[in-house]
Amino acid sequence: MVVSVKKILKYICFIMIGLSLGYFIFNNKSENKLEEVNEPKIKKNINTLSMMLETGAGSGNYEMTTRSEWPTDGYIFNTTLSKCENGGELSWDDTNKRVLMSGNVSDKCYVYFDVYVPPTVVSDVCNGGETLSTCITTLSQNSTSSYTNIYHHDSALANGAGDNSYRYAGANPNNFVCFGTNTTPCPTDNLYRIIGVFGNQVKLIKYDYATSALLGTDGDYKGTGTPNASYYKGSLTTINTYYWNKATSKNTWSESNLNKVNLNTNFINNIRSEWAAKIAETTWKVGGNTFANIGTQPAKTAYQNEIVSPVTTNTTDGATESSAKIGLMYASDYGFAAAQSAWTSNLYNYDGGAIKSANWMYMGIDEWTISRVAGDSDYAFLVGGDGFVYLDYVDGSSGVRPSFNLESSTTYVSGSGSANDPIVIN
């Protein structure tokens, strides 16, 4: 039987198509393939790849795995160890979460992944010499709030301030700073804590209540009181208390001797000039708002009414801002210092055990905030000894914890931020 040349060619074409289809299927069985950088359409067969996973954090021991997908959670690509036998180079495409290979020849490659432990404290990301604000933001950006207790209050953060700040929140974050001395270990009276990073400045608040040795016995000094051991978290045997404004009994911050004498004269003089120079002149929001707009609102709404849109109602100077180095906490500062789960609760309800036990700023003594209660001319906001945000007459007395912003040039020297190993600054 004579077979035409045309039929022979047709058979050959069918055979070639079948072989090509089989080759394509064979080379696309695995999801875990190396992508050629120079030849993006070529996929390396799984038989040319060995994936090695570290057995434990920092162990340096690796085991081969047969998993079919690149590890993305809990591991990080090891650039140094990952290599190919015939000169191919490996890299990690973080956008698409895959390994890339540069090289156009078939190669045997070994891909190594280390166990990834997210940084938890500033000493994990800074060696010394960096600005403190950079260390805190870098730590936040390279980890998660579950590890650092730092929350980035951008527009995506649920119930946050939305001011792009970085704030510490929760029961006991590593946010201690030694301020006012170079003594080691840092005396308790020199411990401060970081409220957060605002712009490029780090805002601190004194860890325990200020004594008369720091704020003086003039100005708005009232006297001493004995802390309630059931609530108080500090180590003082007596608490020095101060009026918010005894002289005029008005809730206008510019008239307050606590502001003018105790905080911005005595405090500045008693910490010595070298440390006072590290404190930035700050524009404090002092207009406040009504109790209904701050006290009975969650932190996010309180922030808007206290910081973004303060009022001048019942002021004697018509001012919503005051420029000075030293101030006090805002009511919203206290609100956002609690665990994120509390941010939907009204500040007046922060006396609940679950909330105050998970708020690092709560210290257990009545203490002043800088914010006035605008519904009257003689009330200011305070944090009650049992944890809620309330109000009192400005000629009543409470504890005081000075707050201030560090100059943006302040640098990190050392320290993890724990109470026993506080951050040292320069």
C-alpha positions in Angstrom: 0.0 0.0 0.0 1.3 3.4 -1.0 1.2 6.1 1.7 1.2 9.7 0.5 3.8 12.1 1.7 1.0 14.4 2.9 -0.3 11.7 5.3 3.2 11.0 6.6 3.7 14.6 7.4 0.3 14.7 9.2 1.3 11.8 11.4 4.6 13.4 12.3 2.7 16.6 13.3 0.4 14.7 15.6 3.3 13.0 17.2 5.2 16.3 17.8 2.1 17.9 19.3 1.6 15.0 21.6 5.2 15.0 22.8 5.1 18.8 23.4 1.8 18.5 25.4 3.3 15.7 27.5 6.4 17.7 28.2 4.4 20.8 29.2 2.2 18.8 31.7 5.2 17.1 33.2 7.0 20.4 33.8 4.0 22.1 35.4 3.0 19.5 38.0 4.4 21.4 41.0 3.2 24.8 42.3 6.6 25.4 43.9 8.7 26.4 40.9 11.7 28.7 40.4 10.9 31.6 38.1 13.7 32.5 35.6 14.5 36.2 35.8 15.9 36.3 32.2 13.4 33.8 30.7 10.1 34.5 32.6 8.1 31.8 30.7 10.5 29.0 31.7 9.5 27.0 34.9 12.1 24.9 36.6 11.1 21.4 37.5 10.7 20.5 41.1 13.4 17.9 40.7 16.0 20.6 40.3 15.1 22.2 43.7 15.8 21.4 47.3 14.0 23.5 49.9 15.6 23.6 53.3 13.8 24.9 56.4 15.5 25.9 59.7 14.5 23.5 62.5 14.5 26.2 65.2 15.1 29.9 65.6 18.8 30.6 65.4 19.7 26.9 65.4 21.5 26.9 62.1 20.2 23.4 61.4 18.1 22.7 58.3 15.9 19.9 57.1 14.7 19.3 53.6 10.9 19.7 53.1 8.6 18.5 50.4 6.0 21.2 50.8 4.6 22.5 47.5 4.4 26.2 48.3 7.0 28.8 49.4 6.9 29.5 53.2 5.7 33.0 53.9 4.6 33.0 57.5 7.2 32.3 60.2 10.1 32.1 57.8 12.5 34.4 56.0 14.6 33.7 52.9 18.3 33.2 53.7 20.2 35.0 50.9 23.6 33.8 52.0 22.9 30.0 52.0 20.5 29.9 49.1 22.5 29.0 45.9 22.7 27.0 42.7 25.4 24.5 41.6 25.9 25.9 38.1 26.1 29.6 38.8 22.5 30.5 39.0 21.6 33.2 41.5 18.5 33.1 43.8 16.5 36.1 45.2 13.3 36.6 47.0 10.4 38.5 45.4 8.6 39.8 48.4 5.8 41.3 46.4 4.7 38.0 44.9 6.1 35.8 47.7 8.3 33.6 45.5 11.9 32.7 44.7 13.5 34.0 41.5 16.5 32.6 39.7 18.8 34.5 37.4 20.5 32.1 34.9 19.4 30.5 31.6 20.7 27.0 32.1 19.3 24.0 33.9 20.6 24.1 37.4 20.3 22.3 40.8 19.3 24.9 43.4 19.1 24.8 47.2 16.7 27.3 48.8 17.1 28.0 52.5 14.6 29.6 54.9 15.3 30.7 58.4 12.8 30.7 61.2 11.7 34.3 61.6 11.3 35.9 65.0 9.8 39.4 64.8 11.6 42.1 66.7 9.9 43.0 70.0 12.0 45.9 71.5 14.0 48.8 70.1 17.3 47.1 70.8 16.3 44.5 68.2 16.4 47.1 65.4 18.8 49.9 66.6 22.4 49.7 67.6 22.9 53.2 68.9 23.1 56.6 67.2 19.8 56.5 65.5 17.1 59.0 66.5 14.8 57.5 69.1 11.7 58.3 67.0 13.2 56.3 64.1 14.0 53.3 66.3 10.3 53.2 67.5 8.8 53.6 64.0 11.2 51.1 62.5 10.3 48.6 65.3 6.7 49.1 64.5 7.1 48.7 60.8 9.2 45.6 61.0 6.9 43.7 63.5 3.3 43.6 64.6 1.5 45.2 67.6 1.1 41.8 69.1 4.9 41.6 69.6 5.7 45.3 70.2 2.5 46.8 71.7 3.0 49.7 69.3 0.0 50.8 67.3 0.4 52.9 64.1 -2.6 55.2 64.2 -3.1 55.6 60.5 -6.4 55.7 58.7 -6.6 51.9 58.6 -6.3 51.3 62.4 -9.8 50.5 63.8 -10.9 53.0 66.4 -7.5 54.8 66.3 -6.7 58.5 66.4 -6.0 58.6 62.7 -3.2 61.1 63.2 -0.4 58.8 61.9 1.2 58.6 65.4 2.8 55.5 66.8 1.4 54.8 70.4 2.2 52.2 73.0 -0.8 50.4 74.4 -1.5 47.5 76.6 -0.6 46.2 80.1 3.1 46.6 80.3 5.0 47.5 77.0 8.7 48.0 76.9 8.5 51.8 76.8 10.6 52.9 79.8 13.2 55.7 79.3 15.8 56.8 81.8 15.7 60.6 81.8 17.5 63.2 83.9 20.5 61.1 85.0 23.2 58.9 83.6 23.3 56.8 86.7 23.2 53.0 86.3 20.9 51.4 87.2 18.4 54.1 86.6 16.7 55.4 89.8 13.0 54.9 89.8 12.4 58.6 90.2 14.1 59.0 86.8 12.0 56.5 84.9 9.6 57.9 82.2 7.5 56.1 79.7 6.9 56.7 76.0 3.4 57.7 75.1 4.3 57.5 71.4 5.9 59.2 68.4 4.1 62.2 67.0 5.7 63.5 63.8 9.4 63.1 64.6 9.1 63.7 68.3 8.8 61.2 71.1 6.4 62.1 73.9 7.1 61.0 77.5 5.3 60.9 80.7 6.8 60.4 84.2 6.4 56.8 85.3 5.4 57.6 88.9 4.0 60.7 90.4 6.2 63.8 90.7 7.4 64.7 94.2 7.9 68.2 95.7 11.7 67.7 95.2 11.0 68.0 91.5 8.0 70.3 91.3 8.5 72.4 94.5 6.3 73.4 97.4 5.3 76.8 95.9 2.9 77.5 93.0 0.0 75.2 93.2 1.4 72.8 95.7 -1.2 71.4 98.1 0.5 68.8 100.4 0.8 65.1 100.8 -1.5 62.1 100.8 -1.2 58.4 101.4 -1.8 56.2 98.4 -4.5 53.6 98.4 -2.6 50.3 98.4 -5.5 48.6 96.6 -5.0 50.7 93.5 -1.6 52.3 93.6 1.0 50.7 91.3 4.1 52.8 92.2 6.6 52.7 95.0 6.1 56.0 96.8 5.0 56.0 100.5 3.3 59.4 100.1 2.0 61.3 97.1 2.5 65.0 96.7 -0.6 66.7 95.4 -1.2 69.9 93.5 -4.1 72.1 92.5 -4.8 72.6 88.8 -5.3 76.3 89.4 -5.8 77.5 93.0 -5.1 81.2 92.4 -8.1 82.1 90.2 -10.1 78.9 90.4 -10.6 79.1 86.7 -9.9 76.3 84.2 -7.8 78.5 81.9 -4.4 76.8 81.6 -2.5 80.1 81.1 -3.5 81.2 84.6 -2.4 78.0 86.3 0.6 78.1 88.6 0.9 74.4 88.2 1.6 75.2 84.6 3.7 78.3 85.1 5.6 77.6 88.4 5.6 73.9 89.2 6.0 72.5 85.7 7.6 75.1 83.5 9.9 76.7 86.1 10.7 74.3 89.0 10.7 71.1 86.9 12.9 72.7 84.3 15.3 74.1 86.9 15.5 70.9 88.9 16.4 68.5 86.0 19.5 70.6 85.0 20.1 72.5 81.8 21.6 69.6 79.8 18.4 67.6 80.2 16.0 70.6 79.8 17.7 71.1 76.4 16.5 67.8 75.3 12.8 68.9 75.8 11.1 70.5 72.8 8.9 73.6 73.0 5.4 72.2 72.4 2.1 73.6 71.4 -0.3 72.1 73.9 -4.0 71.8 73.1 -5.7 73.4 76.2 -9.2 74.3 75.1 -10.7 71.0 76.1 -14.3 70.3 75.6 -17.4 69.3 77.5 -17.7 66.2 79.6 -20.2 64.8 77.2 -17.8 65.2 74.3 -14.7 63.7 76.1 -15.6 61.8 79.2 -18.6 59.9 77.8 -16.9 59.1 74.5 -14.5 56.5 73.3 -10.9 57.5 72.8 -11.2 58.2 69.0 -14.1 60.7 69.5 -12.5 62.2 72.6 -9.3 62.8 70.6 -11.3 64.7 67.9 -13.0 66.9 70.5 -10.0 67.4 72.7 -7.1 67.8 70.2 -8.6 68.4 66.7 -11.5 70.6 67.7 -11.1 72.1 71.2 -13.3 74.9 72.2 -12.9 78.3 73.9 -16.2 78.2 75.9 -15.8 79.5 79.4 -12.1 80.4 79.0 -10.9 83.8 80.2 -8.2 84.1 77.5 -10.1 82.6 74.5 -7.1 80.3 73.8 -7.2 76.7 72.6 -3.3 76.4 72.5 -0.5 77.1 74.9 3.2 76.9 74.1 5.5 75.5 76.8 8.0 72.7 77.3 6.1 70.8 80.0 2.5 69.7 80.2 0.3 66.9 81.3 -1.3 63.9 79.6 -4.4 64.4 77.5 -7.5 62.4 78.4 -7.2 60.7 74.9 -3.6 59.8 75.6 -4.9 57.8 78.6 -7.7 56.3 76.5 -5.3 55.0 73.7 -2.8 53.6 76.3 -5.3 50.9 77.1 -5.5 47.6 75.1 -7.1 48.0 71.7 -10.1 46.1 72.8 -11.0 49.0 75.2 -11.0 51.7 72.5 -14.7 51.3 71.9 -15.5 51.9 75.6 -16.3 55.4 76.9 -13.5 56.9 78.9 -15.8 57.2 81.9 -16.1 53.4 81.9 -12.3 52.8 82.1 -12.7 51.7 85.7 -13.5 48.2 84.7 -10.9 45.7 85.9 -10.2 44.3 82.4 -9.6 47.8 81.0 -7.4 49.3 83.7 -5.4 46.2 84.2 -4.4 46.4 80.5 -3.6 50.1 80.5 0.1 50.9 81.2 -0.7 54.5 82.0 -3.0 53.7 84.8 -1.2 54.2 88.2 -4.0 54.1 90.7 -4.1 57.7 92.1 -6.3 60.6 91.1 -4.2 62.7 88.7 -4.7 65.7 86.5 -4.8 65.9 82.8 -4.1 69.1 80.9 -7.6 69.3 79.5 -10.4 71.5 80.8 -14.1 70.7 81.1 -15.5 73.4 78.9 -19.1 73.1 80.1 -18.0 75.2 83.2 -15.3 77.6 84.1 -13.9 75.7 87.1 -13.6 72.0 86.2 -10.7 70.0 84.6 -10.5 66.4 83.6 -8.7 63.9 85.7 -8.0 60.2 85.8 -9.6 58.7 88.9 -7.8 56.4 91.2 -10.1 53.6 90.1 -9.3 54.2 86.4 -12.1 56.2 84.9 -11.8 59.7 83.3 -13.8 62.1 85.4 -13.7 65.8 86.5 -12.9 67.8 89.5 -12.8 71.4 90.6 -9.5 73.1 89.6 -9.0 74.1 93.2 -9.1 70.5 94.3 -5.9 68.5 94.4 -4.5 65.5 92.7 -1.2 63.8 91.7 0.8 65.1 88.8 2.9 63.3 86.2 4.8 65.8 83.9 4.7 65.1 80.2 6.8 66.5 77.4 8.1 65.9 73.9 11.8 65.2 73.3 13.7 67.1 70.6 13.6 65.3 67.3 17.4 65.0 67.3 17.4 62.9 70.5 19.2 59.7 69.8 19.0 56.1 71.1 22.0 54.8 73.0 21.0 51.5 74.5 18.3 49.6 76.4 15.4 47.3 75.6 12.8 49.6 77.2 11.9 47.4 80.2 11.9 48.9 83.7 15.1 47.1 84.6 16.7 47.9 81.3 15.2 51.3 80.3 16.1 53.1 77.1 19.1 55.4 77.4 19.1 58.5 75.3 21.7 61.1 74.2 
